[in-house]
Amino acid sequence: MVSVFGGDIALENQRRTDTKIQRRRERNEARRMKLLNAKTRLMGVDKTAIDIQIEEKKRRNEAERQAEKAYANRMSQIQNILEERNLSDNEQQVEEAMKTRAVWDVQQQQLNERSMMQTSEFEKKWSDESVVGAASMRNFAGEDRYSADRKKMQAMQMKDWCAQISAENVEKKRQEQEEMMRHSNYLMQVDSMRQEMNKIETEQRMADNLKTAQTNAQLADMRRAERAAEAERVRMMDLLHSENIKNNPMLCEARDQAKSVIEGRVRRDHWKGMSVSQLQAIQAENYRVIMEKRDRDARERNAEVCSLFLFLFSLLLFCLFSLFAV
């Protein structure tokens, strides 16, 4: 569909729709960046970013106003050029019509003068009584002596009128054809201008689409980089968390964390049991006590065996002495 000034309304609507979509993408991207930033999301709005967005919006609106103003000026110039051409064509047509009408009027005046001269000569020849007498019986009472002249004049007038009507019809048809040609030329000029403007708008739209594609690619690269950085950060946090779990005395419930600065005392709120060295020392002490008890028991058994042997040996000697004594 073509507008009054030759522009394509569909292209204009498409350009406005693309502009709205681009603005919405920019707003969504700014909102996404704001939401991804935990500091801004938790601590408040970034006034610097808002000021930058306001300035960008002002510049964008100013650029759009300048573009619309340039477009309106271009359309106005095109309309003025076409109107000047039409006005000059109309002036030329009026001038040619005036020249034709003047020539026609001169010819009509000459024809009328010639007809009047012929009529006056005829009347003078056939109505003069000194030349034509009553015996000629050319004149009768009540006779219309000028009927033939009048009929001839009417026929001439009818012929002139028909010729004039025919000429006017021919002139009207010629003017209509010229008007159609001018209108066709005007439409061709408008169509050529519209095609040129469509070409410019198509190139601009292709450039905008290319710029949008490049911007989307940059945004995708930024998003991939952000995701990679986020994944790396999560990996580092997980690694630090694992190292903390492995090395933190409290999380590992290390038994030596209950050691107090005062020698011989422990911290009851951090007490997780004895340490390995302490347990080993206690086990060594218990083993030593067990071994000492075993040694003591062995010595005691040896002592008892010796005592029993001595007793038996003494008893045997006593029995032997008793036998010898008897």
ZIKA-V444561 format. One record per residue. N is the residue number from 1. RES is the residue in one letter. NEAR is the number of other ideal C-beta (glycine too) atoms within 10 Angstrom. Layout:
# ZIKA-V444561
n->{N	N}
res->{RES	RES}
near->{NEAR	NEAR}
This chain:
# ZIKA-V444561
n->{1	2	3	4	5	6	7	8	9	10	11	12	13	14	15	16	17	18	19	20	21	22	23	24	25	26	27	28	29	30	31	32	33	34	35	36	37	38	39	40	41	42	43	44	45	46	47	48	49	50	51	52	53	54	55	56	57	58	59	60	61	62	63	64	65	66	67	68	69	70	71	72	73	74	75	76	77	78	79	80	81	82	83	84	85	86	87	88	89	90	91	92	93	94	95	96	97	98	99	100	101	102	103	104	105	106	107	108	109	110	111	112	113	114	115	116	117	118	119	120	121	122	123	124	125	126	127	128	129	130	131	132	133	134	135	136	137	138	139	140	141	142	143	144	145	146	147	148	149	150	151	152	153	154	155	156	157	158	159	160	161	162	163	164	165	166	167	168	169	170	171	172	173	174	175	176	177	178	179	180	181	182	183	184	185	186	187	188	189	190	191	192	193	194	195	196	197	198	199	200	201	202	203	204	205	206	207	208	209	210	211	212	213	214	215	216	217	218	219	220	221	222	223	224	225	226	227	228	229	230	231	232	233	234	235	236	237	238	239	240	241	242	243	244	245	246	247	248	249	250	251	252	253	254	255	256	257	258	259	260	261	262	263	264	265	266	267	268	269	270	271	272	273	274	275	276	277	278	279	280	281	282	283	284	285	286	287	288	289	290	291	292	293	294	295	296	297	298	299	300	301	302	303	304	305	306	307	308	309	310	311	312	313	314	315	316	317	318	319	320	321	322	323	324	325	326}
res->{M	V	S	V	F	G	G	D	I	A	L	E	N	Q	R	R	T	D	T	K	I	Q	R	R	R	E	R	N	E	A	R	R	M	K	L	L	N	A	K	T	R	L	M	G	V	D	K	T	A	I	D	I	Q	I	E	E	K	K	R	R	N	E	A	E	R	Q	A	E	K	A	Y	A	N	R	M	S	Q	I	Q	N	I	L	E	E	R	N	L	S	D	N	E	Q	Q	V	E	E	A	M	K	T	R	A	V	W	D	V	Q	Q	Q	Q	L	N	E	R	S	M	M	Q	T	S	E	F	E	K	K	W	S	D	E	S	V	V	G	A	A	S	M	R	N	F	A	G	E	D	R	Y	S	A	D	R	K	K	M	Q	A	M	Q	M	K	D	W	C	A	Q	I	S	A	E	N	V	E	K	K	R	Q	E	Q	E	E	M	M	R	H	S	N	Y	L	M	Q	V	D	S	M	R	Q	E	M	N	K	I	E	T	E	Q	R	M	A	D	N	L	K	T	A	Q	T	N	A	Q	L	A	D	M	R	R	A	E	R	A	A	E	A	E	R	V	R	M	M	D	L	L	H	S	E	N	I	K	N	N	P	M	L	C	E	A	R	D	Q	A	K	S	V	I	E	G	R	V	R	R	D	H	W	K	G	M	S	V	S	Q	L	Q	A	I	Q	A	E	N	Y	R	V	I	M	E	K	R	D	R	D	A	R	E	R	N	A	E	V	C	S	L	F	L	F	L	F	S	L	L	L	F	C	L	F	S	L	F	A	V}
near->{9	13	11	8	17	21	20	18	10	11	17	14	11	13	16	11	10	14	13	10	11	15	12	10	14	15	12	10	14	15	10	12	14	14	10	11	13	8	8	14	11	7	9	8	10	15	8	8	14	12	10	12	14	10	10	12	13	10	10	14	10	10	10	12	10	10	12	10	10	10	15	11	10	15	17	11	10	18	14	10	12	17	10	10	14	14	10	10	16	12	10	11	15	10	10	14	13	10	10	12	11	10	10	15	10	10	11	13	10	10	12	14	10	10	16	11	10	12	15	10	10	14	13	10	10	14	13	9	8	5	10	14	10	8	6	9	8	12	13	8	4	4	9	9	12	14	9	11	15	11	10	15	15	11	10	13	13	10	10	15	11	10	12	13	10	10	12	11	10	10	15	10	10	13	13	10	10	14	13	10	11	15	11	10	14	14	12	10	15	17	12	11	18	19	12	11	19	17	10	11	17	12	10	13	15	10	10	14	11	10	11	14	10	10	14	11	10	10	13	10	10	12	12	10	10	12	10	10	10	11	10	10	10	10	10	10	10	10	10	10	10	10	10	11	10	9	10	12	13	9	10	13	11	15	19	14	16	18	14	11	6	8	6	5	10	15	12	8	6	16	11	14	10	15	15	10	10	12	12	11	12	11	10	10	10	10	10	10	10	10	10	10	10	10	10	10	10	10	10	10	10	10	10	10	10	10	10	10	10	10	10	10	10	10	10	10	10	10	10	10	10	9	8	7	6	5}
